[in-house]
Amino acid sequence: MVKVIMHGCCGRMGVMISQIVEEDKDVEIVAGVDVINNGKMSYKVYDKISDVTEKADVIIDFSRADAVDEMLDYAVAKKIPVVLCTTGLSEECLKKVNETSEKIAILRSANMSLGINLLMKLLKDAAAVLAPSGFDIEVVEKHHRMKLDAPSGTAIALADAINEEFDNEYEYVYDRSERRMKRPDKEIGISAVRGGTIVGDHDVIFAGNDEVITLSHTAYSRAVFAKGAVSAAKFLFNKEKGMYNMSDVISENLGK
């Protein structure tokens, strides 16, 4: 049985993960952390993670960027692995995440879904063929009106997957409103749409002469991300240190 602290338990994803765990005999949430307690959780909810006294095997973090620093300190002190799902982290925080992975195991992913992580692999293959042939690359992401960060961490991760194929030579452009110039060759445009209740929609457009190829992923429910986070928690169980991502989870599952 994997015992979990749910950091950000009363948010949309925290609630979804809690529901999924209730139906999973191999995982149990022993405590939650959230500044707003909705009073509906079946486990004790704390205002601060430093107040948690229950013993746990893994922390699943779906909180806010400004809460990650304290969570990492707690995880190191208690030697608990972390599934880090919060996006919009500063460069300083990302540096701390990397340093912390030398002390405990951390699985960090901008998107926990199997489909998105497979899409990253497909993008590498597509970019290797299309970019040298003159195709321009654009990433368009759409999310609900309540999402705080823009562009999404997933959109940046998709762009990064492409850019890694070319030694990070491509520049990311988020706003062309002040530019009056021809599009450079080595550029990836990233656009964000916010509205309604869109769960998550990502299109990667390869636009060439007289043809366009679009690779897309649409999430119709947050359950796809919640299931991925729970799978990641199982993967991290008993791992001592190191940095992991969802591709490691997928590889382990394929190997079984």
LUMZA-860942 format. One record per atom (N, C-alpha, C): x, y, z; residue in one letter. Coordinates in pm, whole numbers, plus 50000, padded with zeros to 5 digits. Last residue first. Layout:
<pts>
XYZa ...
</pts>
This chain:
<pts>
506694954948209k 506054944848293k 505364934348208k 507574974448040g 508484963548070g 507874952448152g 505614993148039l 505774985047916l 506644973047942l 506065004448288n 504824997148264n 504914988248141n 508535016748243e 508435006148342e 507174997748321e 507825035448046s 508805025148016s 508725013448114s 506045051848191i 505575044548074i 506515032948042i 507815062248381v 506635054448424v 506135045848310v 509535076148216d 510065065248298d 508935056148346d 507875095348113s 508405085348019s 509005073648095s 507405112448324m 506385102548290m 506865092148190m 510595113748501n 509445119648432n 508495108548390n 512965120548769y 512235111748679y 511145119748606y 515955123648943m 514905130748870m 514285121448767m 516875110649272g 516965111549126g 515785118949067g 516365086049535k 516705099249484k 516815098749332k 514845062649612e 515545071049709e 515875084949658e 511735046149589k 512885051849517k 513525062649605k 509445037649722n 510745031749762n 511935036549679n 507425048649463f 507445041449591f 508785034449610f 507215059049212l 508225064849301l 508365057449433l 505045044849100f 506385043349041f 507465047949139f 502925054649247k 503275040449259k 504705038049208k 502955080749146a 503185078449289a 503585063849314a 502295076248880a 503615081548912a 503955079349058a 499645068248908s 500625058748852s 502045063148886s 498635092748998v 498575081049085v 499565070349038v 499035108248769a 499695112048894a 499725100248992a 497375095348582g 498815095848560g 499575099048688g 494895100648692k 495345086848681k 496855086148661k 494865128648657a 494815122848791a 495325108448791a 494805131548383f 495965136748457f 496035130548596f 492375119948323v 493575114748256v 494835119248329v 490505135048465a 490815121548512a 492075116048447a 489745157948352r 490955158548434r 491365144748483r 488635152148018s 488415151348162s 489755152248233s 489465154747764y 488055157447789y 487705156947937y 492215167347601a 491785160747724a 490335164647751a 493695162847292t 492585169047363t 492245160747486t 496345169547078h 495905161747192h 494795169547263h 497715167846742s 496855173446846s 496615163646960s 499565179646476l 499475168946575l 498765174546698l 499235188746145t 498915192346283t 498815179746369t 500715200945857i 500535188945939i 500305193446082i 500085215445546v 500155217445691v 499885204145760v 501315227845232e 500775217145316e 501005220345464e 502475248645087d 501325241445029d 500835229645110d 505285247445274n 504775252645147n 503685243345094n 504195241045616g 505175241645508g 504575248045384g 503805240145951a 503285246845832a 504385248145727a 502825221546203f 503985222146114f 503475227645981f 501505227046518i 501305229146374i 502655229846303i 500045211946778v 501375215446728v 501295215346576v 497625218747018d 497885216346876d 499315220546845d 495875208947303h 497185213047249h 497305208947103h 493745214747564d 493765212147421d 495095217547366d 491885208947849g 493235209947796g 493265205847650g 489315217247935v 490205209848023v 491655211147977v 487395245747921i 488285237147842i 489285230447934i 485365261848015t 485765250348097t 486665240648020t 486085295347923g 485125285047957g 485685274148047g 489485302047827g 488055304447821g 487235292447867g 492445311747671r 491805309047800r 490305311847789r 495205302547477v 493785306347475v 493205302647611v 498475310747373a 497595305747478a 496185311347462a 501175300547158s 499995308947184s 499095302347288s 504365301947038i 503545295447140i 502415305047179i 506505295046767g 505495303746824g 504635295946923g 509815290346729i 508605282946764i 507645292646830i 512295294646483e 511385300846578e 510215291346604e 514305297646259k 514405289646381k 513605296346493k 513605316746059d 513525302446035d 513445294446165d 511475345046139p 512775338346128p 512595323246108p 509035362245955r 509275351846055r 510655345546034r 509705396345894k 509455382945842k 509785372745952k 508295421446108m 509425414846042m 508965401245991m 507465437846350r 507195440246209r 508355434446130r 506075432446673r 507095429146573r 506585432346433r 504265434446869e 505175445746854e 506215443446745e 502885410246860s 502145422746838s 503045434746815s 503715385046908r 504255391446788r 503635405246764r 504585365647173d 503795377347136d 504445384147017d 506235344347214y 504915343847277y 504005355247232y 508645323547082v 508015336747068v 506585335747118v 511725307847130y 510295307647157y 509755321947151y 514185297146896e 513725307346990e 512215306147008e 516205268046857y 514995275546825y 514635285446936y 518305252946945e 518615264346860e 517405273246833e 518535229447100n 517895241547156n 518235254247077n 519435208846937d 520355214747035d 519855228247085d 517265198346806f 518115207846734f 519035215646829f 515755183246970e 516255176746848e 517255185446774e 514875201047157e 515965191947195e 516555184947074e 512645212347039n 513905219947041n 515105211247077n 510615193647088i 511055196446951i 512455202646952i 510465195347363a 510685182247303a 511185183847159a 509815222247398d 511135217347441d 511465203947377d 507195222247310a 508195229947236a 509605225147270a 506115206547514l 506025202047374l 507065209147288l 506625223147734a 507245209947728a 507215204247586a 504975244547673i 506425246747675i 507155233347666i 502515231647700a 502885237747572a 504395239947564a 502615224347972t 502595213947868t 503015219647734t 502415248148105g 503665240748116g 503755229848011g 500785272847898s 500785261547989s 502155254847994s 501925307547877p 501365295047824p 501455283747926p 500195310948180a 500065310648034a 501395315047973a 498595301748486d 499795303948406d 499495302948257d 495915297648583l 496685309648617l 497855312248524l 492685289048475k 494105285448476k 494955297948491k 490055295948444m 490605296948578m 492095293948584m 489195290848186r 489405304848224r 490035306548362r 490905262448043h 489775269048110h 490175282948161h 492995263647746h 492605258847878h 491455267047933h 494945255747465k 493685261347514k 493355255147650k 497775263347259e 497165256147370e 495935263547420e 499735258546983v 498555265747030v 497905257547141v 502815262546833v 502105255146938v 500945263846987v 504365259846515e 503545267646608e 502875258246708e 506935260846282i 506345253546394i 505615263046487i 507495256445929d 507425264946048d 506645257546156d 509565236345728f 508265237745794f 508395246845917f 511975230445596g 511425244045591g 510065245945654g 513145206745634s 512505208745504s 511775222145495s 513935205845896p 514975208045795p 514405210445655p 511265200646004a 511955213346026a 513075215745924a 510565173545931l 509875185245874l 510645198345889l 512205154546063v 511975153745918v 511505167045861v 512265162146327a 513525158046264a 513405157546113a 509565165446386a 510425177246372a 511725173946301a 508705138646408a 508165147446304a 509085159346279a 510145129446630d 510305122746501d 509835131846387d 509225147046827k 510655146146799k 510885140146659k 506505141146826l 506965154346781l 508455154246748l 506395115846937l 506015117446797l 506525130746742l 507085122347202k 507945113447123k 507655115146973k 504905138247271m 506265143847274m 507225135447191m 502815119847258l 502875130647160l 504275136847156l 503285105247488l 503495098647360l 503615109247250l 502545124947668n 503935120147669n 504265112047545n 499845127847607i 500755139147589i 502195134347582i 498855102047678g 498765107147542g 499735118447514g 499225099947954l 499955090847865l 499995096547723l 499445130048149s 498705120648065s 499625112247976s 500615149848301m 500705136148351m 500045125848258m 502745176248230n 501475169848197n 501585154948229n 505135183348325a 504175194248301a 502795188648271a 506605164948585s 506035164848451s 505055176248437s 508885149248791r 508315161948749r 507835160948606r 509575131349061l 509055129448926l 508345142348889l 512295126949272i 511275136249223i 510875132249083i 513805113549559a 513305111049424a 512195121049390a 516305133849728i 515125125149726i 514705122949581i 518745145549662k 518525140949799k 517345131449810k 518745154549413e 519975147849454e 519855142049594e 516455168749391s 516435155149334s 517725147549363s 517165193849481t 516465184949574t 516455170549524t 518225204949252e 519115202549366e 518475192649464e 515865206849100n 516985198649053n 517945195149167n 514425224849262v 513875211549232v 515005202149189v 516025247449249k 515895240549377k 515345226449356k 515595254148984k 516955250949027k 516905243149159k 512915260248997l 513335248748917l 514755244348954l 513055283649148c 512405271749204c 512815259249128c 514365300448969e 514965297849100e 514375285249162e 512545301648763e 513855295648738e 514535291948869e 509255292648888s 510305302148852s 511605294748826s 506565273548753l 507635275148850l 508695284748798l 504285265748614g 504525279948635g 505615282848735g 502755236848781t 503445243748671t 503645258448705t 502795207448977t 502525221748970t 503365228148860t 503605181649009c 502755184548894c 502455199448878c 505745159249131l 505605173849120l 504855177448992l 505845136049359v 505315137249224v 504945151949207v 508565128849571v 507555138649530v 507165136749384v 509605109149861p 509605112449717p 508425121449680p 510765119850174i 509605114750101i 509715118649953i 512345128150400k 512835118350302k 511675111550228k 511685148550563k 511045135750592k 511495124550499k 513225168750451a 513335166250594a 512765152450631a 512315168050186v 513715164750215v 513865161050363v 509655176150222a 509955163150161a 511385158750191a 509975202050326y 509345191550407y 509715177750354y 511095214750103d 511835214250230d 511295203150319d 508995212049920l 510265205249894l 511095204150022l 507055228550038m 506785214350021m 508085206450000m 508225253550014e 508025247950148e 507775232850141e 508115255649728d 509365256749802d 509265250249941d 505425254749648v 506315243549617v 507575243749702v 503795276149671a 503745266449780a 504765255249763a 503855291549446d 504425297449567d 504385288049687d 502495275549258a 503955277349247a 504565282649375a 500175253249416r 500505266049353r 502015267649352r 499545219449353s 499215231149434s 499425244149356s 499845190449354f 499075197849254f 498605210549325f 501945165549443d 501785180049451d 501045185449329d 502065138249645i 501605142649513i 501295157549525i 504575121849819i 503765134049813i 503355136349669i 504855089249962v 504975098149847v 504105110549870v 504575077050207d 505595071850116d 505875081350001d 504105090550542a 503725088450402a 504895083350320a 502655095950858k 503765090550781k 503275087250640k 501225126450980e 501065112850928e 502295108550847e 501575153051034t 502265143551122t 502165129151072t 501825185150897v 501415171250875v 502245161750962v 502785210450912d 501985205751025d 501585190951013d 503985216350676s 504875214650791s 504135209450913s 501935221950506i 502495208350500i 503415205850618i 499115238850638k 500515239050596k 501075224850600k 496515231650695d 496755244250627d 498155244750567d 495395197550636y 496185207450708y 496325220150625y 492875173750670v 493455184050583v 494135194650669v 492365138850698k 492615151550766k 493315161150670k 490015123850465y 491255123850542y 491445137750604y 487935127350300s 487815116250394s 489045115050484s 486755160850242m 487745150250225m 487605139650335m 485135182550270k 484555170750207k 485515158950197k 486045207450347g 485315199550444g 484755186550391g 487655223250199n 486255222550156n 485405213850249n 489995245450303n 489475231950333n 487995231550296n 492585262150168i 491125262450174i 490615248150191i 495165254950169v 494825266850248v 493315268450259v 495925220550213d 495315231050131d 494955242850220d 496805187050218v 497235200650252v 496575210350157v 495985155250369g 495945165050262g 496405178550313g 496815120850433a 496635134750475a 496625143750354a 496755096250316v 496735096450462v 496545110650517v 495425079150056i 495805092750095i 495645093750246i 496625048849926e 495795055250028e 496315069350053e 496655022149687v 497055035649726v 496085041149831v 495614998449605d 497054998749626d 497555012249676d 492955000049543k 493314992749665k 494794993449698k 491235026749435d 492485019749410d 492955013149539d 489165043449484e 488835031249412e 490065022649383e 490345065149603e 489325057849680e 488965044549614e 491825075949396v 492515068049499v 491525059749580v 489885090849263i 490485079249196i 491155070049298i 489345110949449q 488265102049404q 488835089349342q 491825123549464s 491235117449583s 490145107449546s 492035133949207i 492965123549249i 492405116149371i 489975153349221m 489905142349124m 490815130849164m 490965170449419v 489675163549439v 489575151549346v 493285179449294g 493355172349420g 492095164449448g 492295193049072m 493025180649052m 493135172649180m 490935214749200r 490265206049103r 490965192549088r 491895215149553g 491815220549418g 491155210649324g 492315202249787c 490975207549764c 490825214749631c 495015194549801c 493975184249796c 492585189449762c 497655202049794g 496715208749705g 495465200249690g 499115172149831h 499425186349850h 498645194449746h 498465143849986m 497955151249870m 498115166149895m 500565118450073i 500115131750116i 499705139149990i 500005082950068v 500235095549997v 499785107650078v 501245050550067k 500595060950147k 501005074650095k 500675021249901v 501425033849892v 500635044649966v 500844988050000m 500005000050000m 500885012650000m 
</pts>
